[in-house]
């Protein structure tokens, strides 16, 4: 039995352009983009995302979490105000010597 390798046909022209190969999306990888980049979605996709978010945020569980977030913001702002006024002070940990 003989192994035959596929060799390029003579009629095939090599890609001599300086273009980079197209990237292929892999959901297991992390990606980044600039804050100024724009992404366009269709009206159908926009409606799908909007309706899904509306449905999710209308659940009692989501309302509870949103209320908890607002309460957390109130506590953090109050805490910060009292730190600035000197009512709440930082505890200085003693420096441990070796």
Steps between C-alpha positions, in 0.01 A plus 500: 500500500639839405415834668424766245522865603278757338724740316377838376392497142710706266197704397449619860649842560661564838353781710756774448291776654619659822161447666497332838301180526150553634457431869254234612291563811563256784262547799762346731740788437495849649469799270528876534404810304536874526230701678451695177425190288145470373299182465196484274214259566182450304164625621396139553801428722452829686137410573601154618759639746268777621207265562722243672639766737154640569369152581796424727483832685127467561541188715460535878853368549648768275299772674636381835859508372454847347356627828793346690743676265335836564509435875870409473567829318325692780710325767828552307425871445404547866812315612717718274341819627565405864861403420550846345343663808727302732219314676619167359878456520737247351651241732874498459635147513821471702809439289623147557873463548677197371 
